């Protein structure tokens, strides 16, 4: 059984990576009103926030890997492929095609199967 602290680390890690993707989307939108890629990339606050979020997530990932093997920890990263698209529909009004829900379901089932403790 996973400790409460480990569950919190995995939750925070996943949340921060999803947050970084949302920040990068905002960075892309911000750049629409600030032409010139190189000149504005360093002035885009969304890029900085996305990078900070990703860097904190990396530190949490290292903390997770101190407690779990990579084969135990890595399947949890697939949750990002479920949460990010759902968040994009809520935040940006993006649409998901029906077949996407099948894919999300398969990913969720895969995470469930690969993270279950062995029987015995």
C-alpha positions, 0 to 999 in steps of 0.5 A: 500500500502506498503511503499518503506522502507518496500519493501526494508526491505523485499527485503534485507531480502530475498536477505540476506537469499538467500545469506546465502544459497549460502555461505553454498553451497560454504562452502560445496565445500570448505570443499571438499578440506579441509578434517576433518569436526570439524577441518575445520568448524571453519576455513571455511570462507564461513560458517562465511559469511553465518552466518553473512548474516543470522544474518543480515537477522534476524535483518531485519526480526524483523524490518519487524515484527514491521510493519507487522503481522506475517501472512502478512509478512511470505508469503514473505519468500516463495520467498526464495524457488524460488530465491535460486534454480534459483541462484544455476543454475546460480552460480553453474550450477545446473539443475532444473527438469521440475516439479520444475518449476511447483512448483516454479510457484505454490509458486509464485502464492501462494505468490501473493494470500496471500500478496494481500490486501483485497478488499473492 
